[in-house]
């Protein structure tokens, strides 16, 4: 039997407050959001900075040292710093007049993106929401934004409306506080990564297609942002609903299939047996990435990483799997069945070996049970797949004994047993190399 002890890979513990936060003692907001103090003891989990005194948490005060952006210039600082115009790679630094025009353009864009000027400080926003400042701050942090100092005009009516949406779901009993903060955090983390990805893609395009320097490209991207925000927003809303529908279809299929298929060849005594989801979990890891990255400049390295992730994402999608995350030079994916996972794994190994630019990849696949939380997957199945990746030879797919048994009767696959190996945390395992059998395998464009 394939023993898989739980060695790490579990979700991090959330910080839970021992008691409900104090209810708000506030006057009604000026725009009619409340007709009296709307109190909600949102006992929302949060991560407490080590330098924030307990007394400050209880009273809702926030030290100025953790302040967020104070004005429009700083709020878009991640995109471009106007002071970065003296960079030696930029042959055309801004003049004083150009700098003033630039600053004004940033302020205009700031208001357009936020839907209006910043008119509320944190105390006024909490009053509008009808909650304590601590609870309002928790939602703000869950979205991924830093603390705001006392009296700073950072928020507006759109901020109030967005956070009030989540608070109302708690008031109505649709969500509890912990779930509300988790869903809010999921939105904040995903959109943060998406925005950084999009901005860097636009900057890279300006550099490669128009020969701009990095500062020039970032200034140009700022100028064009207003024209692409609405189209991107529309696609994002469409994609969210479509992805939610895909998840619904997978859930329906899983419920109809029951547990029989997912527990094939298992007797319930495995270490991952208590976990809820049966999945084929795999890793694909670029060979010699560290040594190659030392020989590349920033642009070449970025192109290689993007090519690797794009190719992996396409193959995993075609195979009906899910790209869970990219971790530096490797991707973690999963699939509903061992057969789907095997097809994806073989296609990944083959595609990397045949690519004229990318190095070969080591690939692993393990069929087992996992816990899905925070958009990630956890458990011994994930850990074993990670360990097997380091044992695989370049261009090959390595599986464990249970996965080999699950695929053994399928003529599309060939399993070649390998000598037993000692794997940290798992003891002795009996891996097999997975190869293509009959059929054409996963059909790629």
C-alpha positions in Angstrom: 0.0 0.0 0.0 1.2 3.5 -0.8 1.7 5.3 2.5 1.4 9.0 2.4 1.9 10.7 5.7 0.8 14.3 6.1 4.0 16.3 6.0 3.2 19.9 5.6 1.2 21.3 2.8 -1.7 22.2 5.1 -3.4 25.6 5.0 -1.9 28.2 7.3 -3.8 28.8 10.5 -5.9 32.0 10.5 -5.8 34.3 13.4 -9.2 34.3 15.2 -10.2 37.0 17.6 -11.2 35.7 21.0 -14.2 38.0 21.2 -16.4 40.0 18.9 -15.1 43.5 18.1 -16.9 46.4 19.8 -20.1 47.5 18.1 -20.0 50.8 16.4 -21.1 53.9 18.2 -21.7 56.3 15.4 -24.0 58.8 14.0 -25.9 58.3 10.7 -23.9 58.9 7.5 -24.7 62.1 5.5 -25.8 60.3 2.4 -28.6 58.2 3.9 -26.8 54.9 4.2 -28.1 54.6 7.8 -31.1 55.8 9.7 -29.3 55.2 13.0 -26.3 53.3 14.2 -26.2 50.1 12.1 -24.0 47.9 14.2 -22.5 44.6 13.1 -19.9 42.9 15.4 -17.9 41.6 12.4 -15.6 39.2 14.2 -13.5 38.8 11.1 -10.1 37.0 11.1 -7.2 39.2 10.4 -3.4 39.1 10.4 -2.1 41.5 13.0 1.1 43.3 12.3 3.7 42.7 15.0 4.2 46.4 15.6 0.5 47.1 16.2 -0.3 47.4 19.9 -3.3 45.4 21.2 -4.8 48.5 22.6 -4.8 50.1 19.2 -6.7 47.1 17.7 -9.3 47.3 20.4 -10.0 51.0 19.9 -9.7 51.0 16.2 -6.8 53.4 16.0 -4.2 52.8 13.3 -0.5 53.8 13.6 0.7 56.1 10.9 3.7 53.9 10.2 1.5 51.5 8.2 -0.2 54.2 6.2 -1.3 53.6 2.6 -0.9 55.9 -0.3 -1.6 59.5 0.5 -2.5 60.9 -2.9 -3.0 60.0 -6.5 0.7 60.1 -7.4 1.6 57.4 -4.9 -1.5 55.3 -5.6 -0.2 54.6 -9.1 3.4 54.3 -8.0 3.6 50.6 -8.8 3.0 51.5 -12.4 5.4 54.3 -12.9 7.3 56.7 -10.7 7.5 60.3 -12.2 10.8 60.7 -10.5 12.1 57.8 -12.5 12.7 60.0 -15.5 16.4 60.4 -14.9 17.1 56.7 -15.3 20.2 56.2 -17.5 18.3 54.0 -19.8 15.8 56.8 -20.6 17.2 59.3 -23.1 14.3 61.7 -22.7 13.8 62.9 -19.1 10.6 64.9 -18.3 10.9 68.7 -18.2 9.2 70.7 -15.5 6.1 71.4 -17.7 5.9 67.8 -18.8 6.1 66.7 -15.2 3.2 69.0 -14.2 1.1 67.6 -17.1 2.1 64.1 -16.1 1.0 64.6 -12.5 -2.3 66.1 -13.6 -2.9 63.1 -15.9 -2.3 60.7 -13.0 -4.8 62.6 -10.8 -7.5 62.5 -13.6 -6.9 58.8 -14.1 -7.1 58.2 -10.4 -10.5 59.8 -10.1 -11.8 57.9 -13.2 -10.6 54.5 -11.9 -12.1 55.2 -8.4 -15.3 56.7 -9.8 -14.8 60.0 -8.1 -12.6 62.0 -5.8 -11.4 60.7 -2.5 -13.8 62.3 -0.1 -14.0 60.1 3.1 -11.5 59.2 5.8 -11.6 55.9 7.6 -13.9 57.1 10.4 -16.4 58.6 7.9 -16.4 55.4 5.8 -17.1 53.3 8.9 -20.0 55.6 9.8 -21.4 55.2 6.3 -21.1 51.4 6.6 -22.6 51.3 10.1 -19.8 49.2 11.5 -16.8 49.8 13.8 -13.7 51.2 12.3 -12.0 47.9 13.2 -14.5 45.9 11.1 -14.2 48.3 8.2 -10.4 48.0 8.3 -10.6 44.2 8.2 -12.5 44.3 5.0 -10.1 46.9 3.6 -7.2 44.7 4.5 -8.9 41.6 3.1 -9.0 43.4 -0.3 -5.2 43.7 -0.1 -4.8 47.3 0.8 -2.7 48.9 3.5 -3.9 50.7 6.6 -4.9 54.3 6.3 -3.8 57.0 8.8 -6.3 59.0 10.8 -8.0 61.9 8.9 -6.6 60.8 5.5 -9.2 61.3 2.7 -8.7 58.0 0.8 -12.2 56.5 0.3 -15.3 57.5 -1.7 -18.9 56.3 -2.2 -17.8 53.4 -4.4 -15.6 52.1 -1.6 -18.6 52.3 0.7 -20.9 50.6 -1.7 -18.5 47.7 -2.4 -17.8 46.9 1.2 -21.4 47.4 2.2 -22.3 44.6 -0.3 -20.3 42.1 1.7 -21.5 43.4 5.0 -25.1 43.1 3.9 -24.6 39.4 3.0 -23.5 38.9 6.6 -26.5 40.9 8.0 -28.9 38.9 5.9 -27.4 35.6 7.1 -26.2 34.5 3.7 -22.6 34.4 4.9 -20.9 34.3 8.2 -18.2 36.7 9.1 -15.3 34.3 8.4 -16.6 33.3 5.0 -17.2 36.9 4.0 -13.7 37.8 4.8 -12.4 34.8 2.9 -14.4 35.6 -0.2 -13.3 39.2 0.0 -9.6 38.1 0.3 -10.0 35.9 -2.7 -11.2 38.8 -4.8 -8.4 41.0 -3.5 -5.6 38.5 -4.1 -6.8 37.5 -7.5 -7.4 41.0 -8.8 -4.0 42.2 -7.4 -2.2 39.5 -9.3 -4.3 40.1 -12.4 -3.5 43.9 -12.5 0.2 43.4 -12.0 0.2 40.8 -14.8 -1.7 43.1 -17.2 0.4 46.1 -16.5 3.7 44.2 -17.0 2.4 42.6 -20.2 1.5 46.1 -21.6 4.9 47.5 -20.6 6.7 44.6 -22.2 4.7 45.1 -25.4 5.7 48.7 -25.6 9.4 47.8 -25.0 9.5 45.0 -27.6 7.3 46.4 -30.3 8.2 50.1 -30.1 11.7 50.0 -28.7 10.9 52.1 -25.7 12.9 52.2 -22.5 11.1 50.9 -19.4 10.2 54.4 -18.0 8.9 55.5 -21.4 6.9 52.3 -21.8 5.3 52.8 -18.3 4.4 56.4 -19.1 2.8 55.3 -22.4 0.8 52.6 -20.6 -0.6 55.2 -18.2 -1.8 57.2 -21.2 -3.6 54.2 -22.7 -5.1 52.7 -19.6 -8.3 54.7 -19.8 -9.1 53.3 -23.2 -8.8 49.6 -22.2 -10.2 49.5 -18.6 -13.8 49.0 -19.7 -13.1 46.2 -22.3 -10.9 44.4 -19.8 -13.6 44.8 -17.1 -16.2 43.3 -19.4 -14.1 40.3 -20.2 -13.3 39.8 -16.5 -17.0 39.8 -15.6 -17.7 37.4 -18.4 -14.8 35.1 -17.4 -15.9 35.0 -13.8 -19.4 33.8 -14.7 -18.1 31.3 -17.2 -15.5 29.9 -14.8 -18.2 29.7 -12.1 -20.4 27.8 -14.5 -17.5 25.4 -15.3 -17.0 24.7 -11.6 -20.7 24.1 -11.3 -20.6 21.5 -14.2 -17.6 19.7 -12.6 -19.4 19.7 -9.2 -22.6 18.2 -10.9 -20.6 15.5 -12.6 -18.8 14.6 -9.4 -22.1 14.4 -7.4 -23.7 12.2 -10.1 -20.6 9.9 -10.3 -20.6 9.4 -6.6 -17.5 8.1 -4.7 -17.0 4.8 -6.5 -14.8 6.1 -9.3 -12.8 8.4 -7.1 -12.0 5.6 -4.6 -10.9 3.2 -7.3 -8.1 0.8 -6.0 -8.3 2.4 -2.5 -9.4 0.6 0.7 -9.8 3.7 2.9 -6.8 3.2 5.0 -4.5 5.5 3.1 -3.2 8.6 5.0 -5.0 10.9 2.6 -8.3 9.1 2.9 -10.0 11.7 5.2 -9.5 14.4 2.6 -12.6 15.2 0.5 -11.5 15.5 -3.1 -10.0 12.8 -5.4 -7.6 14.4 -7.8 -4.7 13.7 -10.1 -2.1 16.1 -9.0 1.0 16.9 -11.1 4.0 19.1 -11.2 6.0 20.2 -14.3 9.5 21.6 -13.5 11.9 23.2 -15.9 15.3 21.5 -16.0 18.4 23.6 -15.2 16.3 26.7 -14.6 18.6 28.2 -11.9 21.7 28.0 -14.0 19.9 29.2 -17.2 18.4 32.2 -15.3 21.9 33.3 -14.2 23.0 33.6 -17.9 19.9 35.6 -19.0 19.1 39.3 -18.9 15.8 40.4 -17.5 13.9 40.5 -20.8 15.1 37.1 -21.9 14.3 35.5 -18.6 10.8 37.1 -18.6 10.2 35.7 -22.1 11.2 32.2 -21.1 9.1 32.2 -18.0 6.1 33.5 -19.9 6.5 31.0 -22.7 6.7 28.2 -20.2 3.6 29.3 -18.3 1.6 30.0 -21.4 2.4 26.6 -22.9 1.6 24.8 -19.6 -1.7 26.7 -19.2 -2.8 25.9 -22.7 -2.0 22.2 -22.4 -3.7 21.9 -19.0 -6.8 23.7 -20.2 -7.0 21.5 -23.3 -6.7 18.4 -21.2 -9.6 19.5 -18.9 -7.3 20.2 -15.9 -6.7 23.2 -13.7 -3.5 25.1 -13.4 -3.5 25.7 -9.6 -0.4 27.9 -9.5 3.0 28.7 -10.9 5.8 28.4 -8.4 8.9 30.0 -10.0 10.1 27.4 -12.5 7.3 24.9 -12.1 3.6 24.6 -12.3 1.2 22.7 -10.1 -2.0 21.3 -11.8 -4.7 18.9 -11.1 -7.4 16.9 -13.0 -10.6 15.1 -12.2 -9.4 11.6 -13.2 -6.0 9.8 -13.3 -6.5 9.3 -17.1 -6.9 13.1 -17.7 -3.9 13.8 -15.5 -1.8 11.3 -17.4 -2.7 12.8 -20.7 -1.8 16.2 -19.5 1.5 15.1 -18.0 2.6 13.3 -21.1 1.7 16.3 -23.3 3.6 18.6 -21.0 6.8 16.5 -21.1 6.5 16.1 -24.8 5.9 19.8 -25.5 8.8 21.0 -23.4 11.2 18.5 -25.0 10.1 19.6 -28.5 10.2 23.3 -27.8 13.2 25.0 -29.5 13.5 27.6 -26.7 12.5 26.0 -23.5 14.5 23.4 -21.6 13.1 20.0 -21.0 10.8 19.4 -18.0 10.5 16.9 -15.2 6.9 15.9 -14.7 5.2 13.9 -11.9 1.6 12.7 -11.4 0.0 11.3 -8.3 -3.7 10.1 -8.0 -5.0 10.7 -4.5 -7.1 12.8 -2.3 -6.6 16.5 -1.5 -8.0 19.4 0.4 -8.9 22.5 -1.6 -8.7 25.8 0.2 -7.8 29.4 -0.7 -7.5 28.5 -4.4 -4.8 26.0 -3.6 -4.6 22.3 -2.8 -3.0 20.6 0.2 -2.2 17.2 1.5 0.2 14.3 1.2 -0.8 13.7 -2.5 0.6 17.1 -3.3 3.7 16.5 -1.3 4.4 13.2 -2.9 3.9 14.7 -6.4 6.4 17.4 -5.5 9.0 14.8 -4.3 8.6 12.7 -7.4 9.3 15.6 -9.7 12.8 15.9 -8.3 13.4 12.2 -9.0 12.2 12.2 -12.6 14.6 12.4 -15.5 14.3 15.3 -17.9 11.6 14.8 -20.4 9.9 12.0 -18.4 6.8 11.6 -16.3 7.1 9.7 -13.0 4.1 8.3 -11.1 3.7 6.4 -7.8 2.5 2.8 -7.4 -1.2 3.7 -6.8 -1.3 5.9 -9.8 0.4 3.2 -11.9 -2.2 0.7 -10.8 -5.0 3.1 -11.7 -3.6 3.5 -15.2 -2.4 -0.1 -15.7 -5.3 -1.4 -17.7 -5.6 1.5 -20.0 -4.0 0.8 -23.4 -3.3 4.5 -23.9 -0.5 4.3 -21.3 2.6 2.3 -20.7 4.0 1.9 -17.2 7.7 1.0 -16.7 8.4 0.0 -13.1 11.5 1.6 -11.6 13.7 0.5 -8.6 12.3 1.4 -5.2 13.3 4.8 -3.9 13.5 6.3 -0.5 11.5 9.6 -0.4 11.7 12.0 2.5 8.6 11.9 4.5 7.2 8.8 2.7 9.8 6.1 3.1 10.2 3.6 0.3 8.0 4.1 -2.8 7.9 2.2 -6.0 7.7 4.7 -8.9 7.0 4.0 -12.5 7.8 5.9 -15.7 4.6 6.8 -17.6 4.8 6.7 -21.4 2.3 6.9 -24.2 0.7 3.8 -25.5 -1.9 3.5 -28.2 -3.8 6.5 -29.6 -2.6 10.0 -30.4 -2.8 11.3 -26.9 -3.8 14.9 -26.1 -4.4 16.8 -29.4 -2.8 20.2 -29.3 -3.1 23.1 -31.8 
